[in-house]
Amino acid sequence: MEQRLEHASEAHLVGRLSTLDRFLPVWIGAAMVAGLLLGRLVPGIQDALDTVRIGQTSLPIALGLLLMMYPVLAKVRYDEIGLVTADWRMMASSLILNWIVGPLVMFALAWLLLGDQPEYRTGVILVGLARCIAMVLLWNDLACGDREMAAVLVALNAVFQVLGYAVLGYFYLQVLPGWLGLEQASLDISMWGIAKIVLIFLGIPLVSGFLTRFWGERAKGRDWYEGTFLPRISPLALYGLLFTVVILFALQGNTITSEPLAVARIALPLLAYFAIMWALGYGTGKALHLPYSRTATMAFTAASNDFELAIAVAIGVFGVTSGQALAGVVGPLIEVPVLLALVYLALWLRDRATAR
């Protein structure tokens, strides 16, 4: 009987997803393969795509990220954010997980598993310092998390990112290794350089999403906006994700396919990190007796990282062919399928709790 109930729950979970969502692992896998093949078969694609850049970021990647974030931010009920910010326990816990626990966990894993590879180790640490301000909104939305709280936590992470990324980079690459008698690495990036990335990839879609909801509800009301308009634009987020994955892996296809063992070594601390941080976030939410929607939001904001920022910093400081840049590129290779699997796990845990 219990086994039949589990199968019924899984079928119910899959049935709630759209065709695009249901086969998302397949689409993402295909996008990765397509990007790798594109980068391998078209040697000049990197020069062509890098012709126009926003800072250190290729314009196609920038457009994909903006397209990915806009529909998710258009779904946020901004008039309810004031009520959300009252949950100071969750906000404080999330900030501790993101800015104290997360970097420490990645630092420990990087030194434990990549102690003899200073370039890869530095790149992985940079990924751990880049708290997610983009794709976490997509994962949170797919997992039926609290959109308004996710928007608040993302906004807080963006502020901390602007103010603290360079400081934390110096601490984890220079100060802490020195205290522990370990090898030190350098990081040279300005606050404004980080601020520009945050303002572009969070600010533009945030303002666009807010104005879309404001004007849409004012013109035709909330029922039309959420019942008719949002379903029409929602697939754009996943299209943007798939487009970004294709372009990203096309740009770094030669590096990834020519160094499979390096990719495997970099993947190990990242796999451990995503699993550990998601479990800590989910466990913290349960310990605080939060409802499922906020527990899921806590888990995904803790586990997700801003690979775009990590890649931009690694390329800007160490160069596009550096080991640090390769570690940044491996980030989404691991994060996308792992976080997607965790979306299914979160929904399965929700269904299990509801069935009891």
Secondary structure, 3 states (H helix, E strand, C coil): CHHHHHHHHHHHHHHHCCHHHHCHHHHHHHHHHHHHHHHHHCCCHHHHHCCCEECCEEHHHHHHHHHHHHHHHHCCCHHHHHHHCCCHHHHHHHHHHHHHHHHHHHHHHHHHHCCCCHHHHHHHHHHHHCECCCHHHHHHHHCCCCHHHHHHHHHHHHHHHHHHHHHHHHHHHHHHHHHCCCCCCCCCCCHHHHHHHHHHHHHHHHHHHHHHHHHHHHHHHHHHHHHHHHHHHCHHHHHHHHHHHHHHHHHCHHHHHHCHHHHHHHHHHHHHHHHHHHHHHHHHHHHCCCCHHHHHHHHHHHHCECHHHHHHHHHHHHCCCCHHHHHHHHHHHHHHHHHHHHHHHHHHHHHHHHHC
